[in-house]
Amino acid sequence: EDLLWRDERRAVLVCGPAGVGKTALIHELAWRHEHDPQRSEQRRGKRRLHQLEPRLVVAGMSFVGEWEKRFEAILKELHRRDHVLVLTDLLDLFRAGRSSRSDTSLATMLRPEIQRGRLRVVAEATPEIWRRVCEEDRGFAELFKVVRLEPLDEAATLSVMIRAQRPLERDHDVDVRPETLA
């Protein structure tokens, strides 16, 4: 949580097997940031997360330089507002924008922004995808602080479910029977 919200801008990668909860973790951090009662009203919700789909940035762009201008505008706005860029498909960053006339991709445009500390970035990947990103561009990969997320064993999973059960029961006025968690 500190890696994402403290004043220092950096890139963080949540790396773990499929289904381990990478996306859920990012969503939970965003929810906590938005609803934390200890944050002042002024600071709460000031910094928002924005997910980027690389293919959509270049979609519909037919002239040279169009998607680059669009992406530059997105990056500029994220920096101006101090928001967080969420990347769920790192490999697509290397493909989106490339053409027979240019090797420029979203990754090549994003790299200097991360290097200069102008953006907050959180990404997620499986170990396989992360390995491929490292092979594609080691320098880009080294810009990320990697946080490994391992699957929980059965006892730890049950413990998490029980901790989640109580607030859900309270907030939604329901009773969850213990056998439903087993």
GIRA-V341690 format. One record per residue. N is the residue number from 1. RES is the residue in three letters. SS is DSSP state (helix for helix, strand for strand, loop for the rest). PHI is phi in radians with two decimals (* if undefined). Layout:
# GIRA-V341690
N|RES|SS|PHI ; N|RES|SS|PHI
This chain:
# GIRA-V341690
1|GLU|loop|* ; 2|ASP|helix|-1.08 ; 3|LEU|helix|-1.06 ; 4|LEU|helix|-1.56 ; 5|TRP|helix|-1.85 ; 6|ARG|loop|-1.17 ; 7|ASP|loop|-1.15 ; 8|GLU|loop|-1.21 ; 9|ARG|loop|-1.48 ; 10|ARG|loop|-2.72 ; 11|ALA|strand|-1.83 ; 12|VAL|strand|-2.15 ; 13|LEU|strand|-2.07 ; 14|VAL|strand|-1.66 ; 15|CYS|strand|-2.08 ; 16|GLY|loop|-2.99 ; 17|PRO|loop|-1.08 ; 18|ALA|loop|-0.99 ; 19|GLY|loop|1.45 ; 20|VAL|loop|-1.37 ; 21|GLY|loop|1.99 ; 22|LYS|helix|-1.07 ; 23|THR|helix|-1.13 ; 24|ALA|helix|-1.06 ; 25|LEU|helix|-1.09 ; 26|ILE|helix|-1.10 ; 27|HIS|helix|-1.11 ; 28|GLU|helix|-1.10 ; 29|LEU|helix|-1.08 ; 30|ALA|helix|-1.12 ; 31|TRP|helix|-1.11 ; 32|ARG|helix|-1.07 ; 33|HIS|helix|-1.07 ; 34|GLU|helix|-1.27 ; 35|HIS|helix|-2.00 ; 36|ASP|loop|-1.16 ; 37|PRO|loop|-1.20 ; 38|GLN|loop|-1.46 ; 39|ARG|loop|-1.47 ; 40|SER|loop|-1.20 ; 41|GLU|loop|-1.00 ; 42|GLN|loop|-1.19 ; 43|ARG|loop|-1.50 ; 44|ARG|loop|-1.14 ; 45|GLY|loop|1.38 ; 46|LYS|loop|-1.12 ; 47|ARG|loop|-1.78 ; 48|ARG|loop|-1.94 ; 49|LEU|strand|-1.75 ; 50|HIS|strand|-2.27 ; 51|GLN|strand|-1.48 ; 52|LEU|strand|-1.96 ; 53|GLU|loop|-1.82 ; 54|PRO|helix|-0.91 ; 55|ARG|helix|-1.10 ; 56|LEU|helix|-1.27 ; 57|VAL|helix|-1.17 ; 58|VAL|helix|-1.65 ; 59|ALA|loop|-1.07 ; 60|GLY|loop|1.38 ; 61|MET|loop|-1.56 ; 62|SER|loop|-1.97 ; 63|PHE|loop|-1.78 ; 64|VAL|loop|-1.04 ; 65|GLY|loop|1.60 ; 66|GLU|helix|-1.13 ; 67|TRP|helix|-1.17 ; 68|GLU|helix|-1.10 ; 69|LYS|helix|-1.14 ; 70|ARG|helix|-1.07 ; 71|PHE|helix|-1.19 ; 72|GLU|helix|-1.04 ; 73|ALA|helix|-1.13 ; 74|ILE|helix|-1.09 ; 75|LEU|helix|-1.09 ; 76|LYS|helix|-1.09 ; 77|GLU|helix|-1.20 ; 78|LEU|helix|-1.05 ; 79|HIS|helix|-1.14 ; 80|ARG|helix|-1.05 ; 81|ARG|helix|-1.55 ; 82|ASP|loop|1.02 ; 83|HIS|loop|-1.56 ; 84|VAL|strand|-1.92 ; 85|LEU|strand|-1.59 ; 86|VAL|strand|-1.86 ; 87|LEU|strand|-2.06 ; 88|THR|loop|-1.87 ; 89|ASP|loop|-2.35 ; 90|LEU|helix|-1.12 ; 91|LEU|helix|-1.11 ; 92|ASP|helix|-1.12 ; 93|LEU|helix|-1.04 ; 94|PHE|helix|-1.42 ; 95|ARG|helix|-1.60 ; 96|ALA|loop|-1.13 ; 97|GLY|loop|1.79 ; 98|ARG|loop|-1.16 ; 99|SER|loop|-2.58 ; 100|SER|loop|-1.17 ; 101|ARG|loop|-1.72 ; 102|SER|loop|-2.64 ; 103|ASP|loop|-1.65 ; 104|THR|loop|-1.18 ; 105|SER|loop|-2.27 ; 106|LEU|helix|-1.07 ; 107|ALA|helix|-1.08 ; 108|THR|helix|-1.18 ; 109|MET|helix|-1.42 ; 110|LEU|helix|-1.35 ; 111|ARG|helix|-0.90 ; 112|PRO|helix|-1.12 ; 113|GLU|helix|-1.18 ; 114|ILE|helix|-1.22 ; 115|GLN|helix|-1.02 ; 116|ARG|loop|-1.39 ; 117|GLY|loop|1.26 ; 118|ARG|loop|-1.54 ; 119|LEU|loop|-2.29 ; 120|ARG|strand|-1.72 ; 121|VAL|strand|-2.31 ; 122|VAL|strand|-2.23 ; 123|ALA|strand|-2.22 ; 124|GLU|strand|-2.37 ; 125|ALA|strand|-2.83 ; 126|THR|loop|-1.37 ; 127|PRO|helix|-0.99 ; 128|GLU|helix|-1.12 ; 129|ILE|helix|-1.10 ; 130|TRP|helix|-1.09 ; 131|ARG|helix|-1.05 ; 132|ARG|helix|-1.18 ; 133|VAL|helix|-1.11 ; 134|CYS|helix|-1.06 ; 135|GLU|helix|-1.20 ; 136|GLU|helix|-1.17 ; 137|ASP|loop|-2.73 ; 138|ARG|helix|-1.02 ; 139|GLY|helix|-1.08 ; 140|PHE|helix|-1.12 ; 141|ALA|helix|-1.08 ; 142|GLU|loop|-1.21 ; 143|LEU|loop|-1.31 ; 144|PHE|strand|-1.72 ; 145|LYS|strand|-1.48 ; 146|VAL|strand|-1.57 ; 147|VAL|strand|-1.97 ; 148|ARG|strand|-1.48 ; 149|LEU|loop|-2.11 ; 150|GLU|loop|-1.73 ; 151|PRO|loop|-1.11 ; 152|LEU|loop|-1.49 ; 153|ASP|loop|-1.37 ; 154|GLU|helix|-1.05 ; 155|ALA|helix|-1.14 ; 156|ALA|helix|-1.18 ; 157|THR|helix|-1.09 ; 158|LEU|helix|-1.08 ; 159|SER|helix|-1.07 ; 160|VAL|helix|-1.10 ; 161|MET|helix|-1.12 ; 162|ILE|helix|-1.16 ; 163|ARG|helix|-1.11 ; 164|ALA|helix|-1.35 ; 165|GLN|helix|-1.09 ; 166|ARG|helix|-1.06 ; 167|PRO|helix|-1.11 ; 168|LEU|helix|-1.12 ; 169|GLU|helix|-1.07 ; 170|ARG|helix|-1.16 ; 171|ASP|helix|-1.24 ; 172|HIS|helix|-2.00 ; 173|ASP|loop|0.89 ; 174|VAL|loop|-2.29 ; 175|ASP|loop|-2.03 ; 176|VAL|loop|-1.85 ; 177|ARG|loop|-1.28 ; 178|PRO|helix|-0.97 ; 179|GLU|helix|-1.19 ; 180|THR|helix|-1.26 ; 181|LEU|helix|-1.50 ; 182|ALA|loop|-1.35
